[in-house]
Amino acid sequence: MKVLVTGATGFIGSYVAEKLLAKGYKVRCIIRPTSDLRWIKEKNYELIKGSLFDINSLEEATKDVDYIYHIAGNTSAKKLNEYIDGNCNGTINLINAAIKNAPNLKRFVYISSQTACGPALSLDAPSTEDSPLNPITDYGKSKKLAEDAIKSFIDKIPFTIIRPPAVYGPRDTEIFSMFKMINMRLCAYIGFNKKMLSLVHIDDLCDGMINAAEVNTTLGKTYFITSEEFYDWKHIYRLMKKELNKNITLNIYLPHFLVLAVAGLSGFLGSFAKKPPVFNYQKGIDFIQQYWICSPKSATKDFGYRQKVSLEQGIKDTINWYKDMKWL
């Protein structure tokens, strides 16, 4: 079986490609000339240079593949149209190329985001696949638009959409900042109320994605692949402190208005830079939400998904990897 993985040089994509290769798939990756190849070099992949906007490279990449895992996307931008271009228009280009060049395609797996749905309303009502979509950021809106675009091809392409929550594990650079903070004996909390969130370890996410692609019950459907429990930051920090063997010397509670003020200033200053700012007002809005929680029940029902990596074990393994790599 031939499989195309977009975003294979990134955190999630690199793991998906490795797992598919281990299962016996012939793995093809589309890479940009400027891509960092550290996670895929010396792997037995077919590498095609191009992008989601280079039609010739897309036609070469999609030729006669049996599966497509579309993980590449734009996670930072200055304007909504930039997000839409990277996450929606690029996806449409890839689908059109697949329709033309992959007549025996068995599944187009799209990695969306919990942000396409938006935060849950309460602890008793986690987001499900039936929840109304209410994205609160431009990134979330662009992922929703990409989902809508994919669904418009329902008669032309066999697809499954996956919405992960926050993802952690070896190679991650996002939640890594929290590990660094704890390693410095600091704890920062957003606001004064308990923030609940879903998390998924990279192994659970990738195994769930591949399992979803290989069964017929998931055709044309959307799934949350996530932890079975909801966590608050105090519990997460407690596990990090335990594995890092650190005592916290300073706990900082940041009021919502201060988070938004700093986020707005960072976004304003970042608008003059060449690259989009890492932290902006929309990211601040994201941070102050109380319930970023979702349910995996549909995934469990349709393809037997279960969380295999406990948060405690996942944090332990992630910290050991960071230490081995000299990141901590």
N, C-alpha and C positions, 0 to 999 in steps of 0.2 A: 504494500500500500504506500502511495506517495502522499505526503502531507506538506502543506505550506504553512509556515509560522511567520507572521509579521510581528515585529517587536522582539525578536529573539535575542537581541543584544541587551535587553532590559531585564529587570528583576523577575517578573512573572514569566515573560516569554522564554528566558533562558532555561528556566526549570521545565516548562512545558516541552521544549525541544528535547531536552535531555531524557525526559520520561518517555516521550514518543520513540526516540531512538532506541532506548532500552527495551521497548516493547516490539521492536523489529520493523518499525516504520522507516521508510526512506525519507529523510527530513530535508526540506528545502527552506532556506531562509532568504528573505529579501532584506538587504542592508543598504544604508546610505553610505556614500563615500567617506563621510565624517564619523561614522559609527565607531564606538569603542568596542572592540572585538574580544575583550578580556575573558568574557564568559563563554564564548563560542569557538575561540581559536583552538586548533588541534582536535576539533570534533569532526566526526565523519558526516558533515553536512554539505549539501550543495548550496553555495552562496551565490546569490544574484544581486548585483549592484543596481539600485534604483530607488524608487519611492512610490508612494501612493498617488503621485501626480505625474509619474513618468509612465505613460500608457504602454510603451513598448516593453518596459521592464515588467509591468504587471501581466502582460500577455505571456511573456516568457515564464514568469513565476507561477502562474496559474495553469499552465499547459498540462493537461491530463492528470491533475492531482485528484486524490480521492477525498481528502479532507483539507479544510482551511481553518486555522486558528488565528483569528484576527485580534491581536493584542496591542498592536501599535496604536498610538494616539497622542493627542496634544494635552498634556496635563498642566501647562502653564501658558498663559497668553495675556496680552494687555487688553484685548477687546473681544466681545462676543463673536464677531465674525471670524476672528482668528481661530477660536475654539471650534466653530462650526466647520471651518475649512478643514482643519486637521482631523476632527472626529466624525463628521457627517459626510462631507463631500468626498474625502479620501475613501471612506467606506463604500460609498456608491461607486466610485471608480473601480474598486477591487471587486465588487459584486458583478459589475458589467463585464469585467475581464473574465471572471469565473464562468459566467453564463456562456460566454463565447468560446472559452478554451478548455473548460473542464466539464464535458458532457456527462461524465459518470460520477460527478461530485456527490458524495454521500452526506456530507454535513459541512455547513458554514457556521463555525462557532464564533460568536462575537462576545468579547469581554467588555461589558458595560460597567456600571458602577452603582452602588447604593445611592449615590448622589442624584441619579436620574429619577429616583423615587422621592428623595427628600427624607428628612428625619421623621421618625414615628411620633405619634401624638402623645403616647403615654407608655409606661412600663408594661401595662397590661395589654397593649395593642401594638406589638412590633410590626414593622412593615412586612407585608406579604406580597405575592405576585398579583393579588387582587386589589391592593391598595391604590388609590388614585395617585397619579404622578404629579408631584408638586416640587420640582427642583428649585432650590433657593439660590443657586449660584450659576454663573455663565457656563462653568464646566459641566455642571449637572444638566443644564438646559441643552447643551450640545450633545451630551450622551443620550438624552431622551430623544432628540431629533434623529440621532443615528439609529436608535431602536425603531423609531417610526418609519425611517427610510427602509430598513431591513424588512419590516413587516409588509411594506408595500410590494415586495418581491415574493410574497408567499407562494404564488403560483409558478415561480420561476427558479427558486433556489431552496434547498432544504436547510433550514437554519435552526439554531438554538442560541438563545441569549442568556448569558451568565452575568449576574450582578453581585460581585463580591463587596463586602464591607472593607474596613481597613485590613490590609494584609501585612503580616510581619514574617520574619525569618531571615536566615543567612542571605546576604547580598542586598537586603533592603537598606535604603538610605533615608527613608522618610521617618519611620518610627525610631530609627537609629538615634535620632536627636534626643529622644527620651532616655535611651540607655546612657548616652553621654552625660546627660544632665544628672542622672542618679550616680554615675561614676564620679561626678564632681561633688557629690554629697548635697545636691540641691533637689528640691521638689517644688514644682510650680503647678498650681491648680487654677483653672479658668473659672472664675466666679466662686460663689459660696454654696451653691447647691450641687448635689451629687449628679455627675454626668455619667450616664450609662451608654455603653457601646458594645457592638458586636465586633469580634476580631476573627480572622481566619489565618491559620498557619499556611505557609506557601505549599507544603506537601498536601494538606487536605484540599486546598483550592485546586491544585493541578490535577490530583487524582479525581476529584469530583468533576472537573471539566472534561477530562478524557472519558470517564464513565458516561457522562451525559451525551457525549458525541457518538458513543458506540451502541446506543439502544434506540429503538424506534419510538418508544413512548414519549420521547422528549422533542419530537419534531414540531417545529413551529411554536415552541413554548419558551417561557422565560423562567429563570430560577435564581433564587438567592442561595449561594454556597457560602456557608458561614458557620460560626461556632454555635453549639447548641445552648450555651449559656450566655448571659449578658454580664459584662464586667464594669466595675467602676474604677476610676483611675487610682484610688487609694489601694485597691486590691492589686492592680497591675504593678504599681510602684513597690508595694510590699514584696512581691515576688522578685522584682528586679533587685531590690536591696539585698534580699536573701542570697541570690545567686552571685551578686557582685561583692557580697560581704562588706557592705558599706553602711555606716551610720549617717543619717541625714543631719546636717548641721544647720540647714536653713529651709524652712517651709514658706513658700510665697503664695499668697492668694491674690489673684489679679481680678479686680472687678470687671464686669463686662464692658462698662463704658471706657475703661482704660485700654482693654484689649482692642476695642474698635478704634479708639483714637490712634493707638500705635500702628494698627493695621492700615488705617487710612493714610497716615503720614508715610509709612513704608511704601504703600502703593503709589502715592503721589511722587515721591522721590524716584521710585523705580520706573515711573513713566518716562523719565528722561534718559534712562539707561538703554543700552542696546538690547539686553535680554529682559524678559518679563520679571518682575519682582517675585521672590519666593513667597513673601507674605504681603497680602494686600487686604483691602476692606472686605472683599468677598470671602477670603480665607478666614478673616475674623468672624464673620457671620457664621461660617461653618463651625468654628471652634466653640461658640457659645451655646450651641444647641444642646438640649438636655438628653435627647433620646436618639442616638444613632444606632438603632437596634433593628434587626430583621430576623425572620424565621426561616429555618431550612426544611420545614415540614414537607413542602411539595417535592423537594429534591429527594428526601428520604422515601417518600411514597412512590415516586416515579422511577428512580434508578438506584435506590438503596444507599444513598449518601449518609454517612455518619462521620461525626468528628472523631478522628483517631488520635490526634495530637492534643493532649491537655495543655492548658495555658502554662502550667508550671513546667512541664517538660519542654514545651516550645521555647519558652524564655530561656531555660537552661541551655538548650542546644544552640540557640541564637547567640547567646553571650559567649559560649565556648568558641563558636565560629568567629565572632568579632575579635576575640582574643588571639586566636590562631592567625588571623589575618593582620594583627597588630592595629586594628581599628580602635581597640580599647586598651 
